[in-house]
Amino acid sequence: MELYRSAQSKAKSNQPQHFYYSRTKLIVGTVIWVVATAFFGYLAFAARDKGAAVLAIAGLILFGCLVMLVNCIKPMGRLDQPGLTIGHDGIHFADGVHIAWEHIEENTYLDQSYMGIPIGKFVVIKTTLKKPKGKQYRVAALDMSSDEYLATCDRYSQR
């Protein structure tokens, strides 16, 4: 038995669901990685006369901080474009990959943390296709929760 829904509500439910990047999460991440880059940059500068091994390790950590900083800044230019779209035809990722529902074998939302500190949030999809066999997509900066993602996938894959 279907409950009454207005025509506007029915039309909206037939449209794909777009998940956008969260401006707040990106700004907080940028601030954290700017501070970390400055701190490890200072440590690398202070370690310049401690030996090649210490300098190499400090440089590697500094490089990792810079990569994370760039990964927080890059999506800020695309806040008006969806990072993930879920519709009747499947899941469409911001990098152009589209996976139809009939090709999805396993759909998992991973929320990783270490001692209560969030480390990463990923959508992991295994497919029956030859390419891509699977897709792992980082969704930590998207404005969605695991419950919202899985409920949306259930709603659209059932049709």
N, CA and C atoms as an extended XYZ file, in Angstrom:
477
Properties=species:S:1:pos:R:3:atomname:S:1:resname:S:1:resid:I:1 pbc="F F F"
N         0.845       -1.170        0.000 N   MET     1
C         0.000        0.000        0.000 CA  MET     1
C         0.896        1.240        0.000 C   MET     1
N         0.674        2.087       -0.983 N   GLU     2
C         1.481        3.298       -1.084 CA  GLU     2
C         0.776        4.451       -0.389 C   GLU     2
N         1.533        5.197        0.358 N   LEU     3
C         0.994        6.373        1.019 CA  LEU     3
C         0.805        7.483        0.004 C   LEU     3
N        -0.077        8.413        0.325 N   TYR     4
C        -0.311        9.539       -0.570 CA  TYR     4
C         0.932       10.417       -0.642 C   TYR     4
N         1.295       10.771       -1.873 N   ARG     5
C         2.382       11.724       -2.094 CA  ARG     5
C         1.925       12.702       -3.158 C   ARG     5
N         2.290       13.946       -2.977 N   SER     6
C         1.917       14.964       -3.955 CA  SER     6
C         2.682       14.739       -5.254 C   SER     6
N         2.208       15.356       -6.321 N   ALA     7
C         2.867       15.238       -7.625 CA  ALA     7
C         4.282       15.801       -7.564 C   ALA     7
N         4.448       16.885       -6.808 N   GLN     8
C         5.779       17.490       -6.670 CA  GLN     8
C         6.727       16.535       -5.936 C   GLN     8
N         6.237       15.863       -4.918 N   SER     9
C         7.052       14.909       -4.169 CA  SER     9
C         7.427       13.710       -5.036 C   SER     9
N         6.478       13.232       -5.853 N   LYS    10
C         6.764       12.115       -6.750 CA  LYS    10
C         7.789       12.510       -7.798 C   LYS    10
N         7.655       13.710       -8.347 N   ALA    11
C         8.605       14.183       -9.358 CA  ALA    11
C        10.003       14.321       -8.765 C   ALA    11
N        10.068       14.805       -7.535 N   LYS    12
C        11.369       14.968       -6.878 CA  LYS    12
C        12.009       13.612       -6.602 C   LYS    12
N        11.208       12.613       -6.243 N   SER    13
C        11.764       11.293       -5.938 CA  SER    13
C        12.255       10.577       -7.190 C   SER    13
N        11.800       11.009       -8.365 N   ASN    14
C        12.269       10.412       -9.610 CA  ASN    14
C        13.567       11.039      -10.104 C   ASN    14
N        13.952       12.173       -9.540 N   GLN    15
C        15.198       12.840       -9.928 CA  GLN    15
C        16.378       12.175       -9.220 C   GLN    15
N        17.552       12.192       -9.864 N   PRO    16
C        18.734       11.642       -9.181 CA  PRO    16
C        19.087       12.454       -7.940 C   PRO    16
N        19.669       11.799       -6.963 N   GLN    17
C        20.100       12.444       -5.720 CA  GLN    17
C        21.563       12.849       -5.877 C   GLN    17
N        21.845       14.134       -5.689 N   HIS    18
C        23.205       14.655       -5.807 CA  HIS    18
C        23.775       14.892       -4.412 C   HIS    18
N        25.026       14.497       -4.215 N   PHE    19
C        25.744       14.768       -2.976 CA  PHE    19
C        26.898       15.702       -3.304 C   PHE    19
N        26.911       16.857       -2.643 N   TYR    20
C        27.910       17.890       -2.914 CA  TYR    20
C        28.977       17.899       -1.831 C   TYR    20
N        30.105       18.547       -2.151 N   TYR    21
C        31.176       18.714       -1.163 CA  TYR    21
C        30.718       19.682       -0.080 C   TYR    21
N        31.115       19.406        1.144 N   SER    22
C        30.780       20.258        2.280 CA  SER    22
C        31.842       21.347        2.414 C   SER    22
N        31.423       22.591        2.308 N   ARG    23
C        32.347       23.723        2.423 CA  ARG    23
C        33.018       23.725        3.802 C   ARG    23
N        32.252       23.442        4.842 N   THR    24
C        32.790       23.442        6.204 CA  THR    24
C        33.876       22.382        6.372 C   THR    24
N        33.611       21.161        5.905 N   LYS    25
C        34.598       20.087        6.033 CA  LYS    25
C        35.874       20.423        5.269 C   LYS    25
N        35.731       21.022        4.089 N   LEU    26
C        36.910       21.373        3.297 CA  LEU    26
C        37.720       22.485        3.954 C   LEU    26
N        37.048       23.477        4.525 N   ILE    27
C        37.764       24.582        5.184 CA  ILE    27
C        38.479       24.075        6.436 C   ILE    27
N        37.802       23.253        7.240 N   VAL    28
C        38.434       22.700        8.441 CA  VAL    28
C        39.637       21.833        8.053 C   VAL    28
N        39.478       21.005        7.032 N   GLY    29
C        40.590       20.175        6.564 CA  GLY    29
C        41.753       21.005        6.063 C   GLY    29
N        41.450       22.091        5.350 N   THR    30
C        42.502       22.972        4.845 CA  THR    30
C        43.265       23.614        5.994 C   THR    30
N        42.549       24.095        7.002 N   VAL    31
C        43.212       24.717        8.159 CA  VAL    31
C        44.100       23.698        8.876 C   VAL    31
N        43.587       22.495        9.080 N   ILE    32
C        44.372       21.452        9.759 CA  ILE    32
C        45.643       21.140        8.975 C   ILE    32
N        45.522       20.990        7.647 N   TRP    33
C        46.693       20.621        6.852 CA  TRP    33
C        47.644       21.789        6.639 C   TRP    33
N        47.171       23.026        6.695 N   VAL    34
C        48.090       24.178        6.650 CA  VAL    34
C        48.935       24.197        7.918 C   VAL    34
N        48.297       23.983        9.064 N   VAL    35
C        49.032       23.953       10.336 CA  VAL    35
C        50.020       22.782       10.351 C   VAL    35
N        49.585       21.609        9.905 N   ALA    36
C        50.469       20.436        9.879 CA  ALA    36
C        51.637       20.650        8.920 C   ALA    36
N        51.367       21.256        7.757 N   THR    37
C        52.435       21.521        6.791 CA  THR    37
C        53.441       22.509        7.362 C   THR    37
N        52.953       23.549        8.021 N   ALA    38
C        53.863       24.526        8.633 CA  ALA    38
C        54.697       23.869        9.734 C   ALA    38
N        54.065       23.056       10.558 N   PHE    39
C        54.780       22.385       11.652 CA  PHE    39
C        55.854       21.440       11.117 C   PHE    39
N        55.465       20.568       10.176 N   PHE    40
C        56.438       19.616        9.644 CA  PHE    40
C        57.458       20.296        8.735 C   PHE    40
N        57.080       21.405        8.119 N   GLY    41
C        58.053       22.197        7.367 CA  GLY    41
C        59.121       22.759        8.285 C   GLY    41
N        58.697       23.251        9.438 N   TYR    42
C        59.654       23.755       10.433 CA  TYR    42
C        60.565       22.630       10.924 C   TYR    42
N        59.971       21.457       11.198 N   LEU    43
C        60.788       20.321       11.645 CA  LEU    43
C        61.778       19.881       10.566 C   LEU    43
N        61.340       19.882        9.306 N   ALA    44
C        62.244       19.520        8.208 CA  ALA    44
C        63.369       20.537        8.091 C   ALA    44
N        63.040       21.811        8.257 N   PHE    45
C        64.064       22.861        8.194 CA  PHE    45
C        65.051       22.715        9.349 C   PHE    45
N        64.540       22.396       10.534 N   ALA    46
C        65.408       22.229       11.703 CA  ALA    46
C        66.263       20.967       11.595 C   ALA    46
N        65.811       19.974       10.822 N   ALA    47
C        66.533       18.705       10.705 CA  ALA    47
C        67.512       18.695        9.540 C   ALA    47
N        67.721       19.823        8.891 N   ARG    48
C        68.557       19.835        7.690 CA  ARG    48
C        70.012       19.459        7.961 C   ARG    48
N        70.484       19.624        9.187 N   ASP    49
C        71.869       19.260        9.501 CA  ASP    49
C        71.961       18.009       10.391 C   ASP    49
N        70.860       17.271       10.528 N   LYS    50
C        70.835       16.077       11.387 CA  LYS    50
C        71.243       14.803       10.643 C   LYS    50
N        71.355       14.862        9.355 N   GLY    51
C        71.718       13.682        8.571 CA  GLY    51
C        70.723       13.452        7.457 C   GLY    51
N        71.149       12.690        6.466 N   ALA    52
C        70.334       12.467        5.272 CA  ALA    52
C        69.074       11.660        5.574 C   ALA    52
N        69.177       10.665        6.446 N   ALA    53
C        68.018        9.815        6.741 CA  ALA    53
C        66.912       10.605        7.439 C   ALA    53
N        67.275       11.412        8.423 N   VAL    54
C        66.287       12.216        9.147 CA  VAL    54
C        65.666       13.248        8.211 C   VAL    54
N        66.493       13.854        7.366 N   LEU    55
C        65.995       14.846        6.415 CA  LEU    55
C        65.053       14.203        5.397 C   LEU    55
N        65.372       12.985        4.953 N   ALA    56
C        64.517       12.279        3.996 CA  ALA    56
C        63.161       11.949        4.613 C   ALA    56
N        63.156       11.489        5.852 N   ILE    57
C        61.895       11.165        6.529 CA  ILE    57
C        61.069       12.429        6.746 C   ILE    57
N        61.719       13.501        7.180 N   ALA    58
C        61.002       14.766        7.386 CA  ALA    58
C        60.452       15.288        6.063 C   ALA    58
N        61.218       15.142        4.997 N   GLY    59
C        60.756       15.563        3.672 CA  GLY    59
C        59.575       14.747        3.197 C   GLY    59
N        59.596       13.449        3.476 N   LEU    60
C        58.482       12.575        3.093 CA  LEU    60
C        57.207       12.957        3.833 C   LEU    60
N        57.325       13.220        5.118 N   ILE    61
C        56.159       13.630        5.909 CA  ILE    61
C        55.636       14.974        5.413 C   ILE    61
N        56.543       15.890        5.105 N   LEU    62
C        56.146       17.194        4.577 CA  LEU    62
C        55.443       17.041        3.233 C   LEU    62
N        55.953       16.171        2.380 N   PHE    63
C        55.318       15.922        1.084 CA  PHE    63
C        53.907       15.356        1.271 C   PHE    63
N        53.734       14.425        2.215 N   GLY    64
C        52.408       13.871        2.507 CA  GLY    64
C        51.438       14.943        2.972 C   GLY    64
N        51.917       15.860        3.808 N   CYS    65
C        51.067       16.969        4.271 CA  CYS    65
C        50.656       17.860        3.105 C   CYS    65
N        51.597       18.124        2.199 N   LEU    66
C        51.281       18.960        1.034 CA  LEU    66
C        50.249       18.294        0.129 C   LEU    66
N        50.368       16.988       -0.055 N   VAL    67
C        49.390       16.258       -0.874 CA  VAL    67
C        48.003       16.347       -0.241 C   VAL    67
N        47.915       16.156        1.068 N   MET    68
C        46.624       16.244        1.750 CA  MET    68
C        46.052       17.660        1.683 C   MET    68
N        46.921       18.660        1.775 N   LEU    69
C        46.480       20.051        1.668 CA  LEU    69
C        45.899       20.326        0.285 C   LEU    69
N        46.585       19.866       -0.751 N   VAL    70
C        46.088       20.058       -2.121 CA  VAL    70
C        44.764       19.325       -2.315 C   VAL    70
N        44.626       18.125       -1.717 N   ASN    71
C        43.371       17.373       -1.831 CA  ASN    71
C        42.211       18.070       -1.129 C   ASN    71
N        42.485       18.926       -0.157 N   CYS    72
C        41.423       19.703        0.494 CA  CYS    72
C        41.099       20.968       -0.300 C   CYS    72
N        42.099       21.554       -0.936 N   ILE    73
C        41.889       22.806       -1.667 CA  ILE    73
C        41.240       22.556       -3.029 C   ILE    73
N        41.624       21.480       -3.703 N   LYS    74
C        41.150       21.207       -5.059 CA  LYS    74
C        39.623       21.180       -5.190 C   LYS    74
N        38.880       20.488       -4.320 N   PRO    75
C        37.417       20.450       -4.486 CA  PRO    75
C        36.715       21.780       -4.202 C   PRO    75
N        37.399       22.743       -3.587 N   MET    76
C        36.746       24.023       -3.287 CA  MET    76
C        36.355       24.778       -4.548 C   MET    76
N        37.009       24.500       -5.642 N   GLY    77
C        36.640       25.129       -6.906 CA  GLY    77
C        35.445       24.476       -7.570 C   GLY    77
N        35.010       23.340       -7.052 N   ARG    78
C        33.891       22.601       -7.648 CA  ARG    78
C        32.740       22.405       -6.664 C   ARG    78
N        32.511       23.358       -5.790 N   LEU    79
C        31.448       23.205       -4.793 CA  LEU    79
C        30.059       23.154       -5.423 C   LEU    79
N        29.907       23.700       -6.621 N   ASP    80
C        28.605       23.705       -7.286 CA  ASP    80
C        28.362       22.433       -8.099 C   ASP    80
N        29.354       21.562       -8.207 N   GLN    81
C        29.212       20.311       -8.948 CA  GLN    81
C        29.104       19.151       -7.963 C   GLN    81
N        28.223       18.187       -8.236 N   PRO    82
C        28.081       17.070       -7.296 CA  PRO    82
C        29.325       16.187       -7.274 C   PRO    82
N        29.680       15.718       -6.096 N   GLY    83
C        30.789       14.788       -5.957 CA  GLY    83
C        30.347       13.357       -6.206 C   GLY    83
N        29.051       13.106       -6.046 N   LEU    84
C        28.489       11.773       -6.219 CA  LEU    84
C        27.011       11.930       -6.568 C   LEU    84
N        26.556       11.178       -7.569 N   THR    85
C        25.153       11.225       -7.973 CA  THR    85
C        24.600        9.806       -7.999 C   THR    85
N        23.465        9.622       -7.341 N   ILE    86
C        22.806        8.321       -7.306 CA  ILE    86
C        21.445        8.479       -7.965 C   ILE    86
N        21.184        7.642       -8.961 N   GLY    87
C        19.918        7.716       -9.681 CA  GLY    87
C        19.407        6.330      -10.031 C   GLY    87
N        18.348        6.298      -10.838 N   HIS    88
C        17.746        5.026      -11.234 CA  HIS    88
C        18.684        4.204      -12.104 C   HIS    88
N        19.587        4.878      -12.824 N   ASP    89
C        20.494        4.171      -13.724 CA  ASP    89
C        21.771        3.699      -13.043 C   ASP    89
N        22.032        4.120      -11.809 N   GLY    90
C        23.217        3.672      -11.086 CA  GLY    90
C        23.889        4.801      -10.327 C   GLY    90
N        25.180        4.628      -10.090 N   ILE    91
C        25.967        5.603       -9.334 CA  ILE    91
C        26.958        6.259      -10.281 C   ILE    91
N        26.979        7.584      -10.259 N   HIS    92
C        27.889        8.353      -11.110 CA  HIS    92
C        28.844        9.128      -10.207 C   HIS    92
N        30.140        8.921      -10.420 N   PHE    93
C        31.167        9.568       -9.610 CA  PHE    93
C        31.658       10.835      -10.292 C   PHE    93
N        32.256       11.729       -9.516 N   ALA    94
C        32.735       13.009      -10.041 CA  ALA    94
C        33.870       12.830      -11.042 C   ALA    94
N        34.592       11.716      -10.973 N   ASP    95
C        35.689       11.485      -11.915 CA  ASP    95
C        35.218       10.896      -13.240 C   ASP    95
N        33.901       10.802      -13.435 N   GLY    96
C        33.343       10.364      -14.708 CA  GLY    96
C        32.953        8.902      -14.771 C   GLY    96
N        33.273        8.124      -13.777 N   VAL    97
C        32.934        6.698      -13.768 CA  VAL    97
C        31.454        6.540      -13.435 C   VAL    97
N        30.770        5.712      -14.228 N   HIS    98
C        29.355        5.414      -13.995 CA  HIS    98
C        29.211        3.900      -13.881 C   HIS    98
N        28.548        3.449      -12.827 N   ILE    99
C        28.318        2.020      -12.623 CA  ILE    99
C        26.816        1.807      -12.481 C   ILE    99
N        26.256        0.998      -13.382 N   ALA   100
C        24.819        0.710      -13.365 CA  ALA   100
C        24.496       -0.274      -12.244 C   ALA   100
N        23.245       -0.224      -11.773 N   TRP   101
C        22.837       -1.073      -10.650 CA  TRP   101
C        23.009       -2.554      -10.964 C   TRP   101
N        22.739       -2.960      -12.193 N   GLU   102
C        22.822       -4.384      -12.523 CA  GLU   102
C        24.259       -4.908      -12.518 C   GLU   102
N        25.244       -4.009      -12.529 N   HIS   103
C        26.651       -4.426      -12.506 CA  HIS   103
C        27.268       -4.346      -11.110 C   HIS   103
N        26.521       -3.854      -10.138 N   ILE   104
C        27.057       -3.725       -8.777 CA  ILE   104
C        26.847       -5.036       -8.031 C   ILE   104
N        27.965       -5.621       -7.607 N   GLU   105
C        27.945       -6.878       -6.873 CA  GLU   105
C        27.902       -6.629       -5.364 C   GLU   105
N        28.665       -5.624       -4.926 N   GLU   106
C        28.751       -5.300       -3.503 CA  GLU   106
C        28.919       -3.792       -3.368 C   GLU   106
N        28.174       -3.192       -2.454 N   ASN   107
C        28.199       -1.747       -2.243 CA  ASN   107
C        28.369       -1.504       -0.742 C   ASN   107
N        29.526       -0.960       -0.353 N   THR   108
C        29.855       -0.806        1.063 CA  THR   108
C        30.279        0.620        1.359 C   THR   108
N        29.870        1.120        2.515 N   TYR   109
C        30.327        2.419        3.012 CA  TYR   109
C        31.257        2.137        4.187 C   TYR   109
N        32.537        2.485        4.042 N   LEU   110
C        33.518        2.260        5.106 CA  LEU   110
C        33.760        3.553        5.862 C   LEU   110
N        33.646        3.479        7.168 N   ASP   111
C        33.914        4.629        8.034 CA  ASP   111
C        35.038        4.214        8.978 C   ASP   111
N        36.274        4.600        8.637 N   GLN   112
C        37.434        4.163        9.400 CA  GLN   112
C        37.821        5.203       10.436 C   GLN   112
N        38.160        4.721       11.630 N   SER   113
C        38.644        5.620       12.676 CA  SER   113
C        39.699        4.892       13.497 C   SER   113
N        40.543        5.676       14.125 N   TYR   114
C        41.589        5.139       14.990 CA  TYR   114
C        41.437        5.793       16.350 C   TYR   114
N        41.065        5.015       17.350 N   MET   115
C        40.863        5.504       18.717 CA  MET   115
C        39.899        6.691       18.752 C   MET   115
N        38.837        6.602       17.980 N   GLY   116
C        37.819        7.641       17.967 CA  GLY   116
C        38.090        8.798       17.029 C   GLY   116
N        39.276        8.838       16.419 N   ILE   117
C        39.613        9.918       15.486 CA  ILE   117
C        39.302        9.433       14.075 C   ILE   117
N        38.411       10.122       13.352 N   PRO   118
C        38.078        9.674       11.999 CA  PRO   118
C        39.289        9.769       11.071 C   PRO   118
N        39.544        8.694       10.346 N   ILE   119
C        40.680        8.642        9.427 CA  ILE   119
C        40.206        8.753        7.987 C   ILE   119
N        39.161        8.036        7.643 N   GLY   120
C        38.698        8.068        6.269 CA  GLY   120
C        37.298        7.518        6.126 C   GLY   120
N        36.612        8.012        5.111 N   LYS   121
C        35.287        7.515        4.761 CA  LYS   121
C        35.323        7.216        3.270 C   LYS   121
N        34.938        5.984        2.929 N   PHE   122
C        35.029        5.536        1.550 CA  PHE   122
C        33.756        4.818        1.139 C   PHE   122
N        33.427        4.928       -0.136 N   VAL   123
C        32.419        4.091       -0.759 CA  VAL   123
C        33.199        3.064       -1.570 C   VAL   123
N        32.973        1.785       -1.294 N   VAL   124
C        33.678        0.713       -1.995 CA  VAL   124
C        32.640       -0.111       -2.746 C   VAL   124
N        32.821       -0.184       -4.070 N   ILE   125
C        31.881       -0.910       -4.919 CA  ILE   125
C        32.642       -1.976       -5.692 C   ILE   125
N        32.145       -3.214       -5.632 N   LYS   126
C        32.685       -4.300       -6.450 CA  LYS   126
C        31.673       -4.564       -7.555 C   LYS   126
N        32.183       -4.723       -8.786 N   THR   127
C        31.292       -4.869       -9.933 CA  THR   127
C        31.508       -6.208      -10.634 C   THR   127
N        30.599       -6.520      -11.542 N   THR   128
C        30.730       -7.700      -12.391 CA  THR   128
C        31.413       -7.342      -13.703 C   THR   128
N        31.771       -6.085      -13.890 N   LEU   129
C        32.411       -5.630      -15.122 CA  LEU   129
C        33.884       -6.027      -15.152 C   LEU   129
N        34.445       -6.101      -16.366 N   LYS   130
C        35.881       -6.345      -16.495 CA  LYS   130
C        36.666       -5.101      -16.104 C   LYS   130
N        36.137       -3.930      -16.472 N   LYS   131
C        36.777       -2.668      -16.096 CA  LYS   131
C        35.692       -1.650      -15.805 C   LYS   131
N        35.566       -1.082      -14.665 N   PRO   132
C        36.363       -1.326      -13.464 CA  PRO   132
C        35.829       -2.520      -12.687 C   PRO   132
N        36.733       -3.334      -12.171 N   LYS   133
C        36.343       -4.468      -11.317 CA  LYS   133
C        35.802       -3.975       -9.988 C   LYS   133
N        36.328       -2.851       -9.570 N   GLY   134
C        35.892       -2.250       -8.318 CA  GLY   134
C        36.177       -0.767       -8.328 C   GLY   134
N        35.552       -0.072       -7.420 N   LYS   135
C        35.743        1.372       -7.321 CA  LYS   135
C        35.776        1.730       -5.847 C   LYS   135
N        36.838        2.428       -5.447 N   GLN   136
C        36.936        2.946       -4.083 CA  GLN   136
C        36.987        4.456       -4.206 C   GLN   136
N        36.039        5.130       -3.572 N   TYR   137
C        35.894        6.577       -3.715 CA  TYR   137
C        35.861        7.220       -2.340 C   TYR   137
N        36.742        8.183       -2.123 N   ARG   138
C        36.828        8.873       -0.831 CA  ARG   138
C        35.676        9.869       -0.716 C   ARG   138
N        34.868        9.738        0.329 N   VAL   139
C        33.684       10.585        0.487 CA  VAL   139
C        33.694       11.358        1.800 C   VAL   139
N        34.861       11.500        2.421 N   ALA   140
C        34.941       12.182        3.717 CA  ALA   140
C        34.505       13.636        3.620 C   ALA   140
N        34.751       14.283        2.490 N   ALA   141
C        34.422       15.703        2.350 CA  ALA   141
C        33.023       15.933        1.785 C   ALA   141
N        32.296       14.865        1.471 N   LEU   142
C        30.940       15.033        0.949 CA  LEU   142
C        29.966       15.259        2.096 C   LEU   142
N        28.916       15.996        1.803 N   ASP   143
C        27.908       16.327        2.807 CA  ASP   143
C        26.857       15.219        2.851 C   ASP   143
N        27.256       14.043        3.384 N   MET   144
C        26.336       12.912        3.516 CA  MET   144
C        26.834       11.996        4.620 C   MET   144
N        25.902       11.232        5.162 N   SER   145
C        26.253       10.244        6.181 CA  SER   145
C        26.157        8.852        5.561 C   SER   145
N        26.650        7.865        6.280 N   SER   146
C        26.579        6.494        5.782 CA  SER   146
C        25.125        6.038        5.665 C   SER   146
N        24.297        6.404        6.637 N   ASP   147
C        22.882        6.020        6.597 CA  ASP   147
C        22.181        6.640        5.396 C   ASP   147
N        22.471        7.907        5.142 N   GLU   148
C        21.847        8.597        4.007 CA  GLU   148
C        22.280        7.964        2.687 C   GLU   148
N        23.566        7.628        2.568 N   TYR   149
C        24.077        7.007        1.342 CA  TYR   149
C        23.416        5.653        1.104 C   TYR   149
N        23.411        4.799        2.129 N   LEU   150
C        22.861        3.456        1.967 CA  LEU   150
C        21.351        3.480        1.737 C   LEU   150
N        20.631        4.388        2.403 N   ALA   151
C        19.184        4.503        2.184 CA  ALA   151
C        18.891        4.978        0.763 C   ALA   151
N        19.684        5.915        0.270 N   THR   152
C        19.497        6.409       -1.096 CA  THR   152
C        19.784        5.303       -2.101 C   THR   152
N        20.838        4.543       -1.880 N   CYS   153
C        21.152        3.420       -2.772 CA  CYS   153
C        20.026        2.390       -2.767 C   CYS   153
N        19.494        2.080       -1.594 N   ASP   154
C        18.374        1.133       -1.505 CA  ASP   154
C        17.159        1.641       -2.267 C   ASP   154
N        16.855        2.926       -2.095 N   ARG   155
C        15.675        3.506       -2.733 CA  ARG   155
C        15.774        3.446       -4.256 C   ARG   155
N        16.925        3.773       -4.812 N   TYR   156
C        17.056        3.823       -6.265 CA  TYR   156
C        17.336        2.462       -6.892 C   TYR   156
N        17.975        1.556       -6.184 N   SER   157
C        18.299        0.254       -6.777 CA  SER   157
C        17.087       -0.673       -6.819 C   SER   157
N        16.058       -0.405       -6.039 N   GLN   158
C        14.869       -1.256       -5.968 CA  GLN   158
C        13.943       -1.093       -7.165 C   GLN   158
N        14.132       -0.042       -7.932 N   ARG   159
C        13.182        0.232       -9.027 CA  ARG   159
C        13.555       -0.444      -10.303 C   ARG   159
